[in-house]
């Protein structure tokens, strides 16, 4: 019996040695990983506007992870992190940003969105990372529930809403069946509630973007033909910007609320006395702005 066990043990040791030699012959059984941050940052994008002179921009630092595989090959994975927010004056040329800060040291998650005129957010896994200008970013843990719908959607916009809450959407407000059309974020309880529009809100299905000021619901809607931009308040049309110079809308034009400012197809505007008032600044890219007087602000 002892002799038989000795032979079995010797066989196992022999198998382990053969496996080890095979691994050496195949450049190692375990993958070797090399991770490196880039010295430069990615293309900046606009997160939103603080007021009629300050814009918030975000960017990130690229990284590359190279893995040596078991057969001597290599596989690369790349993205960016170390996300950063910057505040620029887009009406007057200055030396650089008014303020800048790297908000996280993480490898993933860098796209920021505007919540209010001074608060910005991005996804942190299933939770939300919030940043207020001049403060440290902090994470809000979220719980989720559905009311009258079952198919959720990916959220990429949130604005101030009724009853001190925030409306959240990114899917189609016109979604049919039992699909959720929008969501409401209760920041006090940290709950995101997916819903379908009730009769009082069915009119916002035609909106490209919506938000509330106090008890009033405002809507931006691009008509199909002609492509005029409507400003709607509580289902009543207040004002319009007609298709044509300087407003060249298309079905791909993105219009939206950015805090208390309107980003209308790269035209910066606001609402004054229930009417459009455009500031006379067009956005060329995140760091280039052209003013009506012909001056160009570049960072």
N, C-alpha and C positions, 0 to 999 in steps of 0.2 A: 504493500500500500504506500509506504513512504517512498519507495523507489518510483512508483507511478506518479506521485505528486511532484517529485523532483524533476521528472521528465517534462511534466506539464509546465512547471515554473520556468525551466530552461527554454522551452518553446516560446513562452510569452516574452521572455527577455530577448530572445533572438528576433522575434517579430518587432519589438520596439526598436532594437538597434537597426534593423533593415529600414523601418519607417523613417528613423532619424537620418540615415544615409540618403534615403530618397528625397527627403526635404532639402538636404544640402544640395543635392544634384538639381533640384528644381528651384534654386535661388531662395529657398526658405519657404516654410509652410505658412508662417504668419505674415500678413500684409504689413509693409512699412509705409507710414503716412508722413508726408511733409506738408505743413500748413504755413502759409505766408500771407501777410497783409500787404496790399499795394501801397506804394508811397503816394499815390494820387487818389483823388476822389472822383466818383462818377458824375455824370451829367446832372446838374441841379434841376429841380422842378419846383413849381409854385405850390405851397401848401395853403395859402390864403392871404387875406389882407387884414391889417389891423385897423386902418382908417384910410383917408383919401391921400395919404402920402407914404405910408409904410406897408411893405409887403414882406411876407414870411416865406422863405425858401428852404427846402431840405435837400441834402445830398447824403452820400454814404461812401465809405472806403471799401474798395474791392478786395476780395481775397481769393486765393487759389489753393486748393487742397489736391495734392498729387499722391495717389496710392500705387505702390508697386505691387502688382499681383503675383500670384504663385508661379505663373509661367514666364516671369521676366518682363511682362508688359507693364503698361502704366494706364491709369484712368484718372481723369481730371474732373473736379467739381468746383464750380466757381459761382460766386454771388457777391453780396456786399453786406456790410454791417457798420458798426460804429456810427450810426446815423446822427446827423447834425442838423440843427435848425439855425437859420441866420435871418436877421432883420435888416432890410435895406430901405433907404429912401428912394422911391421911384419917381419923384417929382423934381428933386434937386440932386445934382451930381455931388457925391461925397467921396472920401478916400476909400471907403470900404463899408462893411456892414456896421450898423449901429450896435449890434449885439450878436454873438455867436456862441454856441455851446454844443459839445458832443454829449448826447443824452444817454447813450448806452455803450457798453463795451461788447455787445453781443454780435454774433455772426449773422443772424437773420433778423428780418423785420426792419424796414426802413421807411416805408411810404407813410407820410403823415397827411392828415385831413383836418379841416377846420370844424370846430364845434361851436364856438362863440367868437366874438371879436378878439378875445385874448386867450382862448384855450384851444389847444390842438390835441389830436388823438391819433393813435394807430393801434392795430391789433397786436396783442402780445399773447400768441397762442389763441385760446378761447376767451381771453380777457382783454381789457382795454388799457393801454398806457396813456395817461393824460399828462399834458404839459401846459403850464400857465407861464406866460412870458416872465422871465426873471426868476422862476422858481425851479425846483427839481422835479423831474418827471416821476410820477407814481402810478402804480398799477391798481386798477379797479377790477375786482373779481366779479364775474357776471353769473347769474343764473338765468335760465331761459324757460319760457313757457309759451304755448300757443293758445289763442282764443278764437275758435271758429275756423281754423285753417290747419293744414297739416304739412304742406310743402314749403319749407323755409327757403331763403335765398341768401346770397352773399351780400353783405352790407359794405358800401363804400361811401355813403353820405349820411351825415346826421346834422340836423339843424334844430334850433330852438322851436318848441312846440307849445301846445296848450297845457294849462295846469302845471307849469314849471317843469315840464318833461321835455324830451327830445324826440323828434321824429327820425326814424332810421329807414333807409331804403337803398336800393341798388338794383333790385329786380324790376319787373314791369308792374306799374300800378294797375295796368289793365289785365293782369293775369286772371284767368278764369278758373272755373272749377273750385277745388278746395285749396288752391295755391294761396299762400300768404302774400298780400300785396304791399304791406308796409309793417313797420314795427315801432314800438314806443319804448324808449329807454327811461326808466325811473332811476335816477342817480342816487336817490336816498336809499332805496332798497337794493340797488345794484341788479335790477331785473330787466331783461329784454323781453318784451311781450310782442309776439308776432300776431298780426291781425289781418282781417279783410275790412275794406271800407264800408262804413254804414251809410245810410241814405243821406245824412248831412254832409258827408265828405266825398260822395261819389263824383262830384264835379272835378276833383283834383286829378282824376284819371288822365285827363288831357294835358296835365302839367309836365314840363321838363324838370322843374324843381319847385319845392314848396318850403315854406317856413311860417312861423307865427311871430307876430309882434303883439304882445299882450293877448287880447282875445280875438284878434283878427288874423285870418289866414291869407297869406300872400302867395301868388303863383306866377311863375314865368312859363310862358307857353309859346313855342314856335308853331305858327300855323303851317299846314301842309302846302297850300297854294292860295295866294302868294305867300312867300316866306317872311311874313311880318312877325315881329316879336311882341307879344301881348303881356301887359302887366295886369293881373287880375287880383282883386281883393274880395274875399267872401263871395265868390262866383259872379262878381261884377267887374267888367272891363274898365280899368282906370285910364290906361295910356297905351301907346304902341310906338314901336320903332319900325319904320318902313324899310323894306328891302331896297338896297341901293347904297351908294356912297354916303357916309363912310361905313355903312353896315352891310357887309356882304354875307348874308346868312346862307347856309346850305343845310341839307338834312343831316349832315354830320356835325354841324356846329354845336358845341357844348356851351350851354348857358347855365348859370347857377348862382346861388347866394353864397357869398364868402364873408361870413360875419355880417357886418352892416354894409358891405360893399357888394356890387354885382360884377361878376366876371362874365361878360357877354361876348363870346366869340373873340376873345383877346381885346375887347374894349372894356375899359374900366368905368363903371357908372355907379350911381346910388339912387335911392328913392327920396325925393324931397316933395313934401305936400302931395303925396300920392301920385307923383309923376316921375318919369325917368329924368335923371339929370346926369349926363355923361361928362366925365372929368376932362376929356380931351387927351387921354393917354391910351396908346395902343401897346400891346405886349408883343415884342418880337420873339423873345424866348425868356427863360426864367431870369436872366440877368441883363436884358436889354429892353428899354422902354422908349417909345417915341412920343414926345409931347406935341400938342397941336401947334405950338409956335415953331416947330421944326427942330428943336433941340433933341438930342438923343442921350439917354442915361445908360451907361454901360459899366458893368462891374466884372 
